[in-house]
């Protein structure tokens, strides 16, 4: 089935969803920086994007059921949060590096803003094609 939006728009949409999810994980880490025994979490962002874009699939399958492998809607992909193995445990067992998490948050914010801008420009081109690119008047 053809859709109005091309793969780039769908990929940018998925990127924004995953960036939001990543921001929530980072915020949770920062909020628990003083919680004894808390283990910092990280989001498997790259693998989730790869799954959303079906970069692993070289052969498209002929599926008879939407639940079959390879027929996933990109918007349905969720990233998995896991305990960050790079954390250094403090005396109380907490592994959150507050400064490192703040840097991750800023990086994620910049990448989110860049994705918003790319999506805005893509939609502006689509709007131009609809309103101005109609050919002969």
QUIURWO-V765325 format. One record per backbone hydrogen bond with DSSP energy under -0.5 kcal/mol. CO is the residue of the C=O (numbers start at 1). NH is the residue of the N-H. If there is no record, write none. Layout:
CO,NH
CO,NH
//
This chain:
6,10
7,11
8,12
9,13
10,14
11,15
12,16
13,17
14,18
15,19
16,20
17,21
18,22
19,23
20,24
21,25
22,26
23,27
24,28
25,29
26,30
27,31
28,32
30,33
32,35
34,36
35,38
38,40
38,95
40,84
42,82
43,45
44,48
45,49
46,50
47,51
48,52
49,53
50,55
51,54
54,57
56,58
61,63
65,68
68,71
73,76
74,77
79,81
80,44
82,42
83,85
84,87
87,89
90,93
92,37
94,90
96,98
97,101
98,102
99,103
100,104
101,105
102,106
103,107
104,108
105,109
106,110
107,111
108,112
109,113
110,114
111,115
112,116
113,117
114,118
115,119
116,120
117,121
118,122
119,123
120,124
121,125
122,126
123,127
124,128
125,129
126,130
127,131
128,132
128,133
//
